[in-house]
Amino acid sequence: QKLVRKGEAEGRKPATTLTMFAGFWPRLVTCIKPGGLFMGQLLGPNDDWADEEHSSHSRKEVEALLAGFDLVYFEEADQDGEIADGSPKHWHIFHILARKHD
């Protein structure tokens, strides 16, 4: 089964470095009200786009980031696929839907 993500085909890679993410994540969590939802995706270290310019996180790091949340949906995909233009890519991505603790 091929894993294809729309949006990345146009070259839109994650737009944050690990340093930027370290400042962004706490601000994001603060903005989510208790009971509010976070829905997003984070790159894992095996992703072809994981490098110094694009933040990536191990499963343990992702779980730590979500410590103040109840997981509604959590999936880790680590597989070969392609981007929408058909170019091959290895995906390592965490799909997340989480509710902030009250």
C-alpha positions in Angstrom: 0.0 0.0 0.0 1.4 3.3 -1.1 1.4 6.3 1.3 0.9 9.6 -0.5 0.6 13.0 1.1 -0.9 15.9 -0.8 0.9 19.2 -0.3 4.4 17.8 -0.1 4.3 17.2 -3.8 4.7 21.0 -4.3 7.9 20.8 -2.2 6.2 22.0 1.0 8.2 20.3 3.7 7.7 20.8 7.4 8.8 24.4 8.0 10.5 24.3 11.4 13.9 23.4 12.7 14.2 21.6 16.0 15.3 24.9 17.6 12.2 26.7 16.3 10.0 23.8 17.3 11.3 23.9 20.9 10.0 27.5 21.2 6.8 26.9 19.2 5.4 23.8 21.0 5.1 25.3 24.5 3.3 28.4 23.0 1.0 26.1 21.0 0.1 24.1 24.1 -0.6 27.2 26.1 -3.0 28.4 23.4 -5.1 25.2 23.5 -7.8 25.5 26.2 -8.4 22.6 28.5 -10.6 20.1 26.7 -9.4 21.6 23.4 -8.0 19.5 20.5 -4.6 19.3 18.9 -4.5 17.7 15.4 -1.3 17.4 13.5 1.6 15.4 12.2 5.2 15.2 13.4 8.1 13.7 11.5 9.9 10.7 12.9 13.7 10.3 12.6 13.5 7.8 9.7 11.7 10.2 7.4 13.5 11.2 4.3 12.9 14.8 5.2 14.2 14.5 8.7 17.4 16.6 8.9 18.9 19.6 10.6 16.5 21.9 8.8 13.3 19.9 9.6 12.5 18.8 13.1 11.9 15.2 13.8 11.0 13.3 17.0 11.3 9.8 18.3 8.2 8.0 19.6 9.3 8.7 23.2 9.8 12.4 22.4 6.3 12.6 20.8 4.8 10.9 23.8 6.6 13.4 26.1 5.3 16.3 24.0 1.7 14.9 24.5 2.0 14.3 28.2 -0.6 16.9 28.9 -3.1 15.4 26.5 -5.4 12.3 26.2 -4.8 10.6 22.9 -7.9 10.3 20.7 -6.0 9.0 17.7 -2.4 8.2 17.4 -0.7 6.4 14.5 3.0 6.0 13.7 3.6 5.3 10.0 7.2 4.2 9.0 7.1 3.0 5.4 8.0 3.6 1.9 5.7 5.6 -0.3 5.7 8.5 -2.6 4.8 12.2 -2.8 1.9 13.2 -5.0 4.1 13.7 -8.1 5.1 10.0 -7.9 8.6 10.6 -6.5 9.6 7.9 -4.0 9.9 8.9 -0.3 10.3 7.1 3.0 7.7 8.3 5.4 8.1 8.3 9.2 5.3 10.3 10.5 3.1 10.5 13.6 -0.6 11.3 13.0 -2.1 12.8 16.2 -5.5 13.8 17.5 -5.3 14.7 21.2 -7.4 16.4 23.8 -5.8 18.7 26.3 -6.3 17.6 29.9 -8.9 19.6 31.9 
